């Protein structure tokens, strides 16, 4: 998970701006999420995902999701609740479809060996993971129980 890093006013933190920013920089992601929608930017396949360019060293085995905005751990910069909700639904569906374990839902900050990346924020990731866990537990309590018993 990433933030797109756009420094524009909040009203411009939207998926189309994420797409244009990544295209301009020569990067890519599989999905962009804003407070209104989810954009799929690269194709997905049943058994494999297309290589993207968002997390050096992990691109060949990652599904990159860009959230609109920046500095999520800074007061006043956290993404709107609906953006978080859409991202949670997307991640939960990807986890189910591709068999992704909860511990493999990570942020760019956790995959940057140089320590330069801060996205999407350590505090934000903790918050997101808690909400994701709560969502998946409410959605499928039996599956959650079975998964945590092993």
DSSP file (Angstrom, degrees, kcal/mol; ACC not computed):
  #  RESIDUE AA STRUCTURE BP1 BP2  ACC     N-H-->O    O-->H-N    N-H-->O    O-->H-N    TCO  KAPPA ALPHA  PHI   PSI    X-CA   Y-CA   Z-CA
    1    1 A X              0   0    0      0, 0.0   107,-2.4     0, 0.0     2,-0.3   0.000 360.0 360.0 360.0 143.2    0.0    0.0    0.0
    2    2 A X  E     -a   66   0A   0     63,-2.5    65,-2.3   105,-0.2     2,-0.3  -0.850 360.0-126.3-136.2 168.2    1.1    3.5   -0.9
    3    3 A X  E     -a   67   0A   0     -2,-0.3    65,-0.2    63,-0.2    67,-0.1  -0.894  26.4-127.9-110.1 156.8    0.0    7.1   -0.9
    4    4 A X        -     0   0    0     63,-2.3    66,-0.2    -2,-0.3    64,-0.1   0.691  29.3-136.6 -80.8 -16.0    0.2    8.9   -4.2
    5    5 A X        +     0   0    0     64,-2.3    65,-0.2    62,-0.3    63,-0.1   0.535  40.4 163.8  78.8   5.4    2.1   11.8   -2.6
    6    6 A X        -     0   0    0     63,-0.5    -1,-0.2     1,-0.1    -2,-0.1  -0.359  27.2-159.5 -60.4 134.7    0.2   14.5   -4.5
    7    7 A X        +     0   0    0     -2,-0.1    -1,-0.1    62,-0.0     3,-0.1   0.178  52.3 115.6-102.0  16.0    0.7   17.8   -2.8
    8    8 A X  S    S-     0   0    0      1,-0.2     5,-0.1     4,-0.1     0, 0.0  -0.213  80.5 -70.2 -76.4 172.0   -2.4   19.5   -4.3
    9    9 A X    >   -     0   0    0      1,-0.1     3,-2.3     3,-0.1     4,-0.3  -0.251  52.6-103.9 -58.7 153.4   -5.4   20.6   -2.2
   10   10 A X  G >  S+     0   0    0      1,-0.3     3,-2.2     2,-0.2    -1,-0.1   0.835 118.4  65.6 -50.4 -39.0   -7.5   17.9   -0.7
   11   11 A X  G 3  S+     0   0    0      1,-0.3    -1,-0.3     3,-0.0    -2,-0.1   0.692 101.0  51.2 -63.8 -16.0  -10.2   18.3   -3.3
   12   12 A X  G <  S+     0   0    0     -3,-2.3     2,-2.1     1,-0.1    -1,-0.3   0.377  76.9 107.3 -99.3   3.2   -7.8   17.1   -6.0
   13   13 A X    <   +     0   0    0     -3,-2.2    22,-0.5    -4,-0.3     2,-0.3  -0.548  53.8 130.2 -81.7  79.3   -6.7   14.0   -4.1
   14   14 A X  S >> S-     0   0    0     -2,-2.1     4,-1.8    20,-0.1     3,-0.7  -0.887  72.5-103.8-133.1 160.7   -8.6   11.7   -6.5
   15   15 A X  H 3> S+     0   0    0     -2,-0.3     4,-2.7     1,-0.2     5,-0.2   0.848 116.4  56.7 -56.3 -41.0   -7.8    8.5   -8.4
   16   16 A X  H 3> S+     0   0    0      1,-0.2     4,-2.3     2,-0.2    -1,-0.2   0.896 108.3  48.6 -60.6 -36.1   -7.5   10.2  -11.8
   17   17 A X  H <> S+     0   0    0     -3,-0.7     4,-2.6     2,-0.2    -1,-0.2   0.885 109.6  52.8 -67.9 -38.2   -4.8   12.5  -10.4
   18   18 A X  H  X S+     0   0    0     -4,-1.8     4,-2.6     2,-0.2     5,-0.2   0.939 109.9  48.6 -58.9 -47.7   -3.1    9.4   -9.0
   19   19 A X  H  X S+     0   0    0     -4,-2.7     4,-2.5     1,-0.2    -2,-0.2   0.939 113.2  46.1 -59.1 -49.0   -3.1    7.8  -12.4
   20   20 A X  H  X S+     0   0    0     -4,-2.3     4,-2.4     1,-0.2    -1,-0.2   0.882 112.2  51.3 -64.6 -38.3   -1.7   10.9  -14.1
   21   21 A X  H  X S+     0   0    0     -4,-2.6     4,-2.2     2,-0.2    -1,-0.2   0.946 112.3  45.5 -63.5 -48.4    1.0   11.4  -11.5
   22   22 A X  H  X>S+     0   0    0     -4,-2.6     5,-2.5     1,-0.2     4,-1.0   0.911 113.1  50.5 -62.1 -42.4    2.2    7.8  -11.8
   23   23 A X  H ><5S+     0   0    0     -4,-2.5     3,-0.6    -5,-0.2    -1,-0.2   0.920 110.3  49.9 -61.6 -43.6    2.1    8.0  -15.6
   24   24 A X  H 3<5S+     0   0    0     -4,-2.4    -1,-0.2     1,-0.2    -2,-0.2   0.886 114.0  45.2 -61.7 -40.3    4.1   11.2  -15.5
   25   25 A X  H 3<5S-     0   0    0     -4,-2.2    -1,-0.2    -5,-0.2    -2,-0.2   0.567 114.2-115.4 -82.1  -9.0    6.7    9.7  -13.2
   26   26 A X  T <<5S+     0   0    0     -4,-1.0    -3,-0.2    -3,-0.6     2,-0.2   0.715  76.4 120.5  80.8  20.9    6.9    6.4  -15.1
   27   27 A X      < -     0   0    0     -5,-2.5     2,-0.3    -6,-0.2    -1,-0.3  -0.568  42.4-161.8-106.6 174.3    5.5    4.3  -12.3
   28   28 A X        -     0   0    0     25,-1.2     2,-0.3    -2,-0.2    25,-0.1  -0.966   8.9-170.0-149.9 165.8    2.4    2.2  -12.1
   29   29 A X        -     0   0    0     -2,-0.3    36,-0.2    23,-0.1     3,-0.1  -0.957  29.8-126.1-149.7 162.0    0.1    0.5   -9.6
   30   30 A X  S    S+     0   0    0     34,-1.6    11,-3.0    -2,-0.3    12,-1.1   0.863  91.4  16.1 -79.6 -36.7   -2.7   -2.0  -10.0
   31   31 A X  E     -Cb  40  65A   0     33,-1.9    35,-2.9     9,-0.3     2,-0.4  -0.977  56.3-158.9-139.1 149.8   -5.3    0.1   -8.2
   32   32 A X  E     -Cb  39  66A   0      7,-2.3     7,-3.2    -2,-0.3     2,-0.4  -0.994  16.3-164.5-123.9 136.6   -5.9    3.7   -7.2
   33   33 A X  E     +Cb  38  67A   0     33,-2.8    35,-2.4    -2,-0.4     2,-0.2  -0.978  14.4 163.1-125.6 131.0   -8.4    4.5   -4.4
   34   34 A X        -     0   0    0      3,-2.3    52,-0.1    -2,-0.4   -20,-0.1  -0.644  58.0 -80.9-127.1-168.4   -9.9    7.8   -3.5
   35   35 A X  S    S+     0   0    0    -22,-0.5     3,-0.1    -2,-0.2   -21,-0.1   0.620 125.9  35.5 -73.6 -10.6  -13.0    8.8   -1.5
   36   36 A X  S    S-     0   0    0      1,-0.3     2,-0.3    47,-0.0    -1,-0.2   0.748 119.8  -5.4-110.3 -33.3  -15.3    8.0   -4.4
   37   37 A X        -     0   0    0      2,-0.0    -3,-2.3     0, 0.0     2,-0.5  -0.925  53.0-114.0-156.5 172.0  -14.1    5.1   -6.3
   38   38 A X  E     -C   33   0A   0     -2,-0.3     2,-0.5    -5,-0.2    -5,-0.2  -0.986  27.3-158.3-117.0 128.3  -11.5    2.4   -7.1
   39   39 A X  E     -C   32   0A   0     -7,-3.2    -7,-2.3    -2,-0.5     2,-0.6  -0.931   8.2-147.0-107.1 128.7   -9.6    2.6  -10.4
   40   40 A X  E     +C   31   0A   0     -2,-0.5    -9,-0.3    -9,-0.2   -10,-0.1  -0.853  22.1 172.9 -90.6 123.6   -8.0   -0.5  -11.8
   41   41 A X        +     0   0    0    -11,-3.0     2,-0.3    -2,-0.6   -10,-0.2   0.622  61.3  37.1-109.5 -17.5   -4.9    0.6  -13.7
   42   42 A X  S    S-     0   0    0    -12,-1.1    -1,-0.2   -14,-0.0    10,-0.0  -0.962  90.4 -98.7-131.7 151.9   -3.2   -2.7  -14.6
   43   43 A X        -     0   0    0     -2,-0.3     7,-1.2    -3,-0.1     2,-0.4  -0.333  30.9-151.8 -69.6 151.5   -4.8   -6.0  -15.6
   44   44 A X  B     -D   49   0B   0      5,-0.2     2,-0.3    -4,-0.0     5,-0.2  -0.927   8.5-160.1-120.1 147.5   -5.2   -8.8  -13.1
   45   45 A X        -     0   0    0      3,-1.6     5,-0.0    -2,-0.4     0, 0.0  -0.831  31.6-106.1-125.9 164.9   -5.2  -12.5  -13.9
   46   46 A X  S    S+     0   0    0     -2,-0.3    -1,-0.1     1,-0.2     3,-0.1   0.877 115.4  17.1 -58.3 -42.0   -6.5  -15.6  -12.1
   47   47 A X  S    S+     0   0    0      1,-0.2     2,-0.3    -3,-0.0    -1,-0.2   0.560 129.1  26.8-111.9 -10.2   -3.1  -16.9  -11.1
   48   48 A X        -     0   0    0      0, 0.0    -3,-1.6     0, 0.0     2,-0.3  -0.981  63.5-133.6-150.2 156.5   -0.7  -13.9  -11.5
   49   49 A X  B     -D   44   0B   0     -2,-0.3    -5,-0.2    11,-0.2     2,-0.1  -0.864  36.7 -99.8-111.6 151.3   -0.7  -10.1  -11.4
   50   50 A X        -     0   0    0     -7,-1.2    12,-0.1    -2,-0.3     2,-0.0  -0.435  45.7-100.0 -68.6 141.3    1.0   -7.9  -14.0
   51   51 A X        -     0   0    0     -2,-0.1     2,-0.2    12,-0.1     9,-0.2  -0.352  46.4-171.9 -58.4 134.1    4.4   -6.5  -12.9
   52   52 A X        -     0   0    0      7,-0.8     2,-0.4    10,-0.2     3,-0.2  -0.714  25.9-124.8-122.3 177.6    4.1   -3.0  -11.7
   53   53 A X  S    S+     0   0    0     -2,-0.2   -25,-1.2   -25,-0.1     3,-0.1  -0.707  74.1  96.2-127.2  79.3    6.6   -0.3  -10.7
   54   54 A X  S    S+     0   0    0     -2,-0.4     2,-0.3   -27,-0.2    -1,-0.1   0.527  81.9  35.7-138.3 -20.1    5.9    0.9   -7.2
   55   55 A X  S >> S-     0   0    0     -3,-0.2     3,-2.7     7,-0.0     4,-0.8  -0.764  80.9-131.8-145.0  93.3    8.1   -1.0   -4.7
   56   56 A X  T 34 S+     0   0    0     -2,-0.3    -3,-0.1     1,-0.3     0, 0.0  -0.127  92.0  15.9 -49.7 130.0   11.6   -1.9   -5.9
   57   57 A X  T 34 S+     0   0    0     55,-0.1    -1,-0.3     1,-0.0    55,-0.0   0.191 126.3  57.0  90.8 -16.0   12.4   -5.5   -5.2
   58   58 A X  T X4 S+     0   0    0     -3,-2.7     3,-1.6     2,-0.1     4,-0.4   0.403  70.4 100.6-123.3  -2.4    8.8   -6.5   -4.7
   59   59 A X  G >< S+     0   0    0     -4,-0.8    -7,-0.8     1,-0.3     3,-0.8   0.825  78.2  58.1 -58.9 -34.5    7.1   -5.5   -7.9
   60   60 A X  G 3  S+     0   0    0      1,-0.2    -1,-0.3    -9,-0.2   -11,-0.2   0.666 119.5  28.6 -72.7 -15.3    7.1   -9.0   -9.4
   61   61 A X  G <  S+     0   0    0     -3,-1.6     2,-0.3   -13,-0.1    -1,-0.2   0.161 105.1  93.0-129.8  19.4    5.1  -10.4   -6.4
   62   62 A X    <   -     0   0    0     -3,-0.8     2,-0.6    -4,-0.4   -10,-0.2  -0.820  59.0-146.3-115.9 152.8    3.1   -7.4   -5.2
   63   63 A X        -     0   0    0     -2,-0.3     2,-0.5   -12,-0.1   -12,-0.1  -0.968  30.7-149.0-108.8 109.7   -0.3   -5.9   -5.8
   64   64 A X        -     0   0    0     -2,-0.6   -33,-1.9    -5,-0.1   -34,-1.6  -0.691  15.2-173.1 -89.4 127.5    0.3   -2.2   -5.5
   65   65 A X  E     - b   0  31A   0     -2,-0.5   -63,-2.5   -35,-0.2     2,-0.5  -0.981   7.8-157.3-121.4 122.4   -2.5    0.0   -4.3
   66   66 A X  E     -ab   2  32A   0    -35,-2.9   -33,-2.8    -2,-0.5     2,-0.4  -0.880   4.3-156.3-101.4 123.7   -2.2    3.8   -4.3
   67   67 A X  E     -ab   3  33A   0    -65,-2.3   -63,-2.3    -2,-0.5     2,-0.3  -0.807  28.1-110.0 -95.0 141.2   -4.3    5.8   -1.9
   68   68 A X  S    S+     0   0    0    -35,-2.4     2,-0.3    -2,-0.4   -55,-0.1  -0.542  80.6  30.5 -73.8 128.0   -5.0    9.4   -2.8
   69   69 A X  S    S-     0   0    0     -2,-0.3   -64,-2.3   -55,-0.1   -63,-0.5  -0.820  71.3-110.1 127.0-165.0   -3.2   11.8   -0.6
   70   70 A X  S    S+     0   0    0      7,-0.4     4,-0.1    -2,-0.3   -66,-0.0  -0.978  76.1  29.9-160.9 164.5    0.0   12.1    1.5
   71   71 A X    >   +     0   0    0     -2,-0.3     3,-2.2     1,-0.1     6,-0.2   0.852  57.0 175.9  49.6  49.2    1.4   12.2    5.0
   72   72 A X  T 3  S+     0   0    0      1,-0.3     5,-0.2    48,-0.2    -1,-0.1   0.722  74.1  58.4 -60.6 -23.1   -1.4   10.1    6.5
   73   73 A X  T 3  S+     0   0    0      4,-0.1     2,-0.4     2,-0.1    -1,-0.3   0.551  87.9  92.2 -83.4  -6.1    0.2   10.1    9.9
   74   74 A X  S X  S-     0   0    0     -3,-2.2     3,-2.3    -4,-0.1     4,-0.4  -0.744  92.0-102.6 -88.8 131.1    0.2   13.9   10.1
   75   75 A X  T 3  S+     0   0    0     -2,-0.4    -1,-0.1     1,-0.3    -2,-0.1  -0.250 108.1  21.0 -53.0 134.2   -2.9   15.5   11.8
   76   76 A X  T 3  S+     0   0    0     -4,-0.1    -1,-0.3     3,-0.1    -4,-0.1   0.344 109.9  79.4  89.5  -5.9   -5.3   16.8    9.2
   77   77 A X    <   +     0   0    0     -3,-2.3    -7,-0.4    -6,-0.2    -2,-0.2   0.423  56.3 121.2-113.2  -1.0   -3.9   14.6    6.3
   78   78 A X  S    S-     0   0    0     -4,-0.4     3,-0.1     1,-0.1    -5,-0.1  -0.320  72.1-100.6 -64.0 148.5   -5.5   11.3    7.0
   79   79 A X        -     0   0    0      1,-0.1    -1,-0.1     2,-0.1   -10,-0.1  -0.301  45.2 -89.6 -67.9 153.7   -7.6   10.0    4.1
   80   80 A X    >>  -     0   0    0      1,-0.1     4,-1.8    -3,-0.1     3,-0.8  -0.256  38.2-112.2 -59.3 151.6  -11.4   10.4    4.3
   81   81 A X  H 3> S+     0   0    0      1,-0.3     4,-2.8     2,-0.2     5,-0.2   0.855 116.6  56.5 -57.0 -37.9  -13.2    7.5    5.9
   82   82 A X  H 3> S+     0   0    0      1,-0.2     4,-2.4     2,-0.2    -1,-0.3   0.849 104.5  53.0 -66.5 -31.5  -14.9    6.5    2.7
   83   83 A X  H <> S+     0   0    0     -3,-0.8     4,-2.2     2,-0.2    -1,-0.2   0.916 111.2  46.6 -65.7 -42.4  -11.5    6.1    1.0
   84   84 A X  H  X S+     0   0    0     -4,-1.8     4,-2.5     2,-0.2    -2,-0.2   0.922 111.8  51.4 -63.4 -44.4  -10.3    3.9    3.9
   85   85 A X  H  X S+     0   0    0     -4,-2.8     4,-2.2     1,-0.2    -2,-0.2   0.916 110.8  47.4 -60.7 -44.9  -13.6    1.9    3.6
   86   86 A X  H  X S+     0   0    0     -4,-2.4     4,-2.4     1,-0.2    -1,-0.2   0.908 112.1  50.4 -63.5 -41.1  -13.1    1.4   -0.2
   87   87 A X  H  X S+     0   0    0     -4,-2.2     4,-2.9     2,-0.2     5,-0.2   0.893 108.7  52.3 -64.1 -39.7   -9.5    0.3    0.3
   88   88 A X  H  X S+     0   0    0     -4,-2.5     4,-2.6     2,-0.2    -1,-0.2   0.930 110.2  47.7 -62.2 -45.7  -10.5   -2.2    3.0
   89   89 A X  H  X S+     0   0    0     -4,-2.2     4,-2.2     2,-0.2    -2,-0.2   0.921 113.3  48.3 -61.7 -43.6  -13.1   -3.8    0.7
   90   90 A X  H  X S+     0   0    0     -4,-2.4     4,-2.5     2,-0.2    -2,-0.2   0.949 113.2  46.2 -61.5 -49.7  -10.6   -3.9   -2.1
   91   91 A X  H  X S+     0   0    0     -4,-2.9     4,-2.7     1,-0.2    -2,-0.2   0.901 111.6  52.2 -62.2 -41.6   -7.9   -5.5    0.0
   92   92 A X  H  X S+     0   0    0     -4,-2.6     4,-2.1    -5,-0.2    -1,-0.2   0.911 111.0  47.3 -61.7 -42.3  -10.3   -8.0    1.5
   93   93 A X  H  X S+     0   0    0     -4,-2.2     4,-2.7     2,-0.2    -2,-0.2   0.909 112.7  48.7 -66.2 -41.6  -11.4   -9.1   -1.9
   94   94 A X  H  X S+     0   0    0     -4,-2.5     4,-2.6     2,-0.2     6,-0.4   0.899 109.3  53.5 -64.5 -39.7   -7.9   -9.4   -3.2
   95   95 A X  H  X>S+     0   0    0     -4,-2.7     5,-1.5    -5,-0.2     4,-1.0   0.932 113.4  42.9 -59.1 -45.8   -6.9  -11.4   -0.1
   96   96 A X  H  <5S+     0   0    0     -4,-2.1    -2,-0.2     3,-0.2    -1,-0.2   0.930 116.7  46.0 -67.3 -45.6   -9.8  -13.9   -0.7
   97   97 A X  H  <5S+     0   0    0     -4,-2.7    -2,-0.2     1,-0.2    -1,-0.2   0.910 125.0  29.7 -66.5 -44.1   -9.2  -14.2   -4.5
   98   98 A X  H  <5S-     0   0    0     -4,-2.6    -1,-0.2    -5,-0.2    -2,-0.2   0.410 106.2-116.8 -99.4   1.7   -5.4  -14.6   -4.4
   99   99 A X  T  <5 +     0   0    0     -4,-1.0     2,-0.4    -5,-0.2    -3,-0.2   0.901  48.7 176.2  66.1  41.1   -5.2  -16.3   -1.0
  100  100 A X      < -     0   0    0     -5,-1.5    -1,-0.2    -6,-0.4     2,-0.1  -0.677  26.0-129.3 -84.8 126.9   -3.1  -13.5    0.5
  101  101 A X    >   -     0   0    0     -2,-0.4     3,-2.0     1,-0.1     4,-0.2  -0.421  19.7-116.2 -73.2 149.9   -2.3  -13.9    4.2
  102  102 A X  G >  S+     0   0    0      1,-0.3     3,-1.9     2,-0.2    -1,-0.1   0.866 114.2  59.4 -54.1 -40.8   -3.1  -11.0    6.6
  103  103 A X  G 3  S+     0   0    0      1,-0.3    -1,-0.3     3,-0.0    -2,-0.0   0.608  96.2  64.1 -69.4  -9.5    0.6  -10.5    7.4
  104  104 A X  G <  S+     0   0    0     -3,-2.0     2,-1.0     2,-0.1    -1,-0.3   0.364  73.5  99.5 -94.7   5.0    1.3   -9.9    3.7
  105  105 A X    <   +     0   0    0     -3,-1.9     2,-0.3    -4,-0.2    24,-0.0  -0.816  61.0 159.0 -87.7 103.6   -0.8   -6.7    3.7
  106  106 A X        -     0   0    0     -2,-1.0     2,-0.3     5,-0.0    -2,-0.1  -0.803  38.3-122.4-130.1 164.4    2.1   -4.3    4.0
  107  107 A X    >   -     0   0    0     -2,-0.3     3,-1.4     1,-0.1     4,-0.5  -0.688  31.0-111.6-103.5 160.4    3.0   -0.7    3.4
  108  108 A X  G >  S+     0   0    0   -107,-2.4     3,-1.6     1,-0.3     4,-0.4   0.865 116.8  64.9 -55.9 -37.5    5.7    0.8    1.2
  109  109 A X  G 3  S+     0   0    0     10,-2.5     3,-0.5     1,-0.3    -1,-0.3   0.808 101.5  50.1 -56.2 -30.9    7.4    1.9    4.4
  110  110 A X  G <  S+     0   0    0     -3,-1.4    -1,-0.3     9,-0.2    -2,-0.2   0.537 112.2  46.3 -87.0  -7.7    7.8   -1.7    5.4
  111  111 A X  S <  S+     0   0    0     -3,-1.6     2,-0.8    -4,-0.5    -1,-0.2   0.229  84.1  99.5-118.8  12.8    9.4   -2.7    2.1
  112  112 A X    >   -     0   0    0     -3,-0.5     3,-1.2    -4,-0.4     5,-0.1  -0.856  48.9-170.2-104.3 102.3   11.9    0.0    1.6
  113  113 A X  T 3  S+     0   0    0     -2,-0.8    -1,-0.1     1,-0.3    -4,-0.0   0.732  86.1  57.8 -65.1 -20.5   15.4   -1.2    2.7
  114  114 A X  T 3  S-     0   0    0     -3,-0.1    -1,-0.3     1,-0.0    -2,-0.0   0.707 103.6-130.1 -81.0 -19.9   16.8    2.4    2.4
  115  115 A X  S <  S+     0   0    0     -3,-1.2    -2,-0.1    -6,-0.1    -6,-0.1   0.674  74.2 117.5  79.6  16.8   14.3    3.8    4.8
  116  116 A X        +     0   0    0      2,-0.0     2,-0.4     0, 0.0    -7,-0.1   0.753  51.4  82.0 -87.3 -25.6   13.3    6.6    2.5
  117  117 A X        +     0   0    0     -9,-0.2    -5,-0.2     1,-0.1     4,-0.0  -0.651  42.8 172.1 -88.9 134.7    9.6    5.7    2.1
  118  118 A X    >   +     0   0    0     -2,-0.4     3,-0.6     3,-0.0     2,-0.2   0.413  31.9 156.7-115.0  -3.5    7.1    6.7    4.7
  119  119 A X  T 3   +     0   0    0      1,-0.3   -10,-2.5     2,-0.1    -9,-0.2  -0.503  62.9   2.5 -85.7 147.6    3.9    5.8    2.9
  120  120 A X  T 3  S-     0   0    0    -13,-0.2    -1,-0.3   -12,-0.2   -48,-0.2  -0.945 109.5-106.8 -88.2  12.5    1.2    5.1    3.8
  121  121 A X    <>  -     0   0    0     -3,-0.6     4,-2.5     3,-0.1     5,-0.1   0.132  11.6-113.5 110.6 135.6    2.3    5.8    7.4
  122  122 A X  H  > S+     0   0    0      2,-0.2     4,-1.9     1,-0.2     5,-0.1   0.924 117.7  43.9 -65.5 -46.6    3.1    3.5   10.3
  123  123 A X  H  > S+     0   0    0      1,-0.2     4,-2.3     2,-0.2    -1,-0.2   0.915 113.7  51.6 -65.2 -42.3    0.1    4.8   12.4
  124  124 A X  H  > S+     0   0    0      1,-0.2     4,-3.3     2,-0.2    -2,-0.2   0.921 107.8  52.3 -61.3 -42.7   -2.1    4.7    9.4
  125  125 A X  H  X S+     0   0    0     -4,-2.5     4,-2.9     2,-0.2     5,-0.2   0.904 108.8  49.9 -60.5 -41.7   -1.1    1.1    8.7
  126  126 A X  H  X S+     0   0    0     -4,-1.9     4,-2.0     2,-0.2    -1,-0.2   0.932 114.4  45.1 -61.3 -44.9   -1.9    0.0   12.3
  127  127 A X  H  X S+     0   0    0     -4,-2.3     4,-2.3     2,-0.2    -2,-0.2   0.925 114.1  49.1 -62.7 -46.3   -5.3    1.7   12.0
  128  128 A X  H  X S+     0   0    0     -4,-3.3     4,-2.9     1,-0.2    -2,-0.2   0.916 110.3  50.3 -61.9 -45.0   -6.0    0.2    8.5
  129  129 A X  H  X S+     0   0    0     -4,-2.9     4,-2.7     2,-0.2    -1,-0.2   0.889 109.9  50.6 -63.6 -38.9   -5.0   -3.3    9.7
  130  130 A X  H  X S+     0   0    0     -4,-2.0     4,-2.6    -5,-0.2    -1,-0.2   0.937 113.3  45.1 -63.3 -45.7   -7.3   -3.1   12.7
  131  131 A X  H  X S+     0   0    0     -4,-2.3     4,-2.7     2,-0.2    -2,-0.2   0.897 113.2  51.1 -64.3 -40.1  -10.2   -1.9   10.5
  132  132 A X  H  X S+     0   0    0     -4,-2.9     4,-2.7     2,-0.2     5,-0.2   0.928 111.4  47.3 -62.8 -45.5   -9.4   -4.6    7.9
  133  133 A X  H  X S+     0   0    0     -4,-2.7     4,-2.3     2,-0.2    -2,-0.2   0.920 113.1  48.7 -61.5 -45.0   -9.4   -7.3   10.6
  134  134 A X  H  X S+     0   0    0     -4,-2.6     4,-2.5     2,-0.2     5,-0.2   0.918 112.3  49.2 -61.0 -43.9  -12.7   -6.0   12.0
  135  135 A X  H  X S+     0   0    0     -4,-2.7     4,-2.5     1,-0.2    -2,-0.2   0.937 113.2  45.4 -62.1 -48.0  -14.3   -6.0    8.6
  136  136 A X  H  X S+     0   0    0     -4,-2.7     4,-2.5     1,-0.2     8,-0.2   0.859 112.4  51.8 -67.1 -34.3  -13.2   -9.5    7.7
  137  137 A X  H  < S+     0   0    0     -4,-2.3    -1,-0.2    -5,-0.2    -2,-0.2   0.921 113.6  43.6 -67.0 -43.8  -14.3  -10.8   11.1
  138  138 A X  H  < S+     0   0    0     -4,-2.5     3,-0.4    -5,-0.2    -2,-0.2   0.884 116.7  48.0 -66.1 -38.3  -17.7   -9.2   10.7
  139  139 A X  H  < S+     0   0    0     -4,-2.5    -2,-0.2     1,-0.2     2,-0.2   0.913 133.7   7.6 -71.4 -43.9  -18.0  -10.4    7.1
  140  140 A X     X  +     0   0    0     -4,-2.5     4,-2.2    -5,-0.2    -1,-0.2  -0.600  65.0 169.1-141.2  74.5  -16.9  -14.0    7.7
  141  141 A X  H  > S+     0   0    0     -3,-0.4     4,-2.2     1,-0.2     5,-0.2   0.850  81.2  52.8 -60.0 -35.4  -16.6  -14.9   11.4
  142  142 A X  H  > S+     0   0    0      2,-0.2     4,-2.5     1,-0.2    -1,-0.2   0.936 110.1  47.5 -65.7 -45.3  -16.2  -18.6   10.7
  143  143 A X  H  > S+     0   0    0      1,-0.2     4,-2.4     2,-0.2    -2,-0.2   0.899 111.6  51.5 -62.2 -40.0  -13.4  -18.1    8.2
  144  144 A X  H  X S+     0   0    0     -4,-2.2     4,-1.9    -8,-0.2    -1,-0.2   0.920 110.3  48.4 -63.2 -44.0  -11.7  -15.8   10.6
  145  145 A X  H  X S+     0   0    0     -4,-2.2     4,-1.1     1,-0.2    -2,-0.2   0.925 112.7  47.8 -62.3 -45.7  -11.9  -18.3   13.4
  146  146 A X  H  < S+     0   0    0     -4,-2.5     4,-0.4     1,-0.2     3,-0.4   0.899 111.8  50.5 -62.9 -40.4  -10.5  -21.1   11.2
  147  147 A X  H >< S+     0   0    0     -4,-2.4     3,-0.5     1,-0.2    -1,-0.2   0.843 112.1  46.0 -68.5 -33.3   -7.7  -18.9   10.0
  148  148 A X  H 3< S+     0   0    0     -4,-1.9    -1,-0.2     1,-0.2    -2,-0.2   0.604  99.0  70.5 -87.9 -11.1   -6.6  -17.9   13.5
  149  149 A X  T 3<        0   0    0     -4,-1.1    -1,-0.2    -3,-0.4    -2,-0.2   0.654 360.0 360.0 -77.2 -14.5   -6.7  -21.4   14.9
  150  150 A X    <         0   0    0     -3,-0.5    -1,-0.2    -4,-0.4    -2,-0.1   0.445 360.0 360.0 -93.1 360.0   -3.7  -22.6   13.0
